């Protein structure tokens, strides 16, 4: 386990999971000159420290700059991944958390979500089509205590965690439907590739995701479980 790294703002990428429907490790999937994980780390690096939570023993593609921490307890799903990541960023931090399989997420969206925590809430969570999106949200690092308490009682649900938090719901957040788009199957991956190509074609000022910023394009449930 990597020692805690204090930071005012941080980003956490949940890279573990079985990727059963995709048929290969999503973190290592090629994406516009990098990988899905490399893209996420590079996109979010401007926020602050980037922590990647992996499954124990999971081999990750090369990363330019990130702290890698193993999930404290495997097979407990994204709730455990969230708790592990928040422990790694250290006390007093706020962290934007996303799954590795959101290739259209952009830094501008992440920063808008993080800014919403200025209200003093425990979490700021976008809402898309009436559904909270806990894997594209911002949390205070102290939320790790309540996540671990829920896990100790046998809980596994991120939604159950939100039920015990002071949550600021972010309805009608610009770019949310695009940013939370995640890919679980090869067909969804190809659709995301096409959306990214179309975005770059329609807006030449938008760089590819192999550069520090990336354009964003509703999302099925992610099977990234960290």
Buried (B, 14 or more C-beta within 10 A) or exposed (E): EBEBBEBEBBBBBBBBBEBEBBEEBBBBBEBBEBBBBBBBBBBBBBBBBBBBBBBEEBEBBEBEEBBBBBBBBBEBBBBBBBBBBBBBBBEEBBBBBBBBBBBBBBBBBBBBBBEBBEEEBBBBBBBBEEBBBBBBBBBBBBBBEBBBEBBEEEBBEBEEBBEBBEBBBBEEBEBBBBBBBBBBEEEBBEBBBEBBEEBBEEEEEBEBBEBEBBBBBEBEEBBBBB
